[in-house]
Structures are given as C-alpha cells and as structure tokens.
Amino acid sequence: MKTAPSRRSSLFLLELMIAILFFCLCSAVCVRLFVQSHIISEDTQNLSMAMNQTSSFAEIYRTEDDYLSVLKEQFSHGIIDNKTNTFTVFYNTDWAMCEPADGIYAVSLTTNTDSDQMSHAELMAVHISGSASDDSAADVLYQFETMKYVGGVDDES
C-alpha cells in the first residue's frame, strides 16, 4: 500500500516537469519573436531616417542653383570633397549630425554634369560598420539618383 502513493507522486512530478518544459519552450519562442520584432523596428526607423535625409538633400539639390552652400548652411557638419563633387554628412546612432570619427551613418550627394547640360546626382545613405574612411565596410541603406537641367536660357527677343 505504500507503493501506490509514491507512484502517484512520481507521475505528478513527471507531469509537472513536462508542463514546465512546455512553458520554457513557449517563452523561448516568445522572447525570440520580441527580439526579432525589435530588430525589424530599428531597421525600419533607420530606413525611414535615411529616406528623409536623402530626400532633404535631393530637394535642396533640385531647387537651389548654389546647392552646395545651402547644404553647408543647413548641415553644418557636412564635408565637401571638391575632387569628387561630393557632400557628406555623418550621423550618430540617434541620427543627430556628428563628426566623421563618431559617425555610424553617412548621407552623401555626388554630382556630375554631362554634355547635355544636365546635372546628375547620386544620393546614398549608408550604415558604417567600420571606420568612416573604409568604404568597403558600409552597408547601403537607401540610394537613388536624380537630375536637373543646368543649361542657360537663350534670350532671343
């Protein structure tokens, strides 16, 4: 008669262990889903900021004749490279402008003018995973091209 209660208690213990194991598996799946959704949310915020910043650059480029001086005025930490016709601004993790050494993100505008009196611009937002000077360590977040007519107006009256 003493064996029956111990058998019942061992079955109860086994059932309790299975329930705890099931609970642990479910909680592990839920934690993984929450972490994954947080990563997706951060990626979406970064893409949104990259699109906003490149769009701001593009609007200034398309509407201003002296767009480099306006960009420099609007984005005080911006760097102009006259050799490559590039204007670059670096941002920290909160998308606040910063010095290149502290930059996690970079938004750049590169222009060139062709023989058809059209000015082409490539706008790019990148995530810098290495040093700011190492181009191979940059992941492109957002990139597009735009153009504008820069030729003079013939005044024949």
Order of alpha helices (4+ residues) and beta strands (2+ residues): alpha-alpha-beta-beta-beta-beta-beta-beta
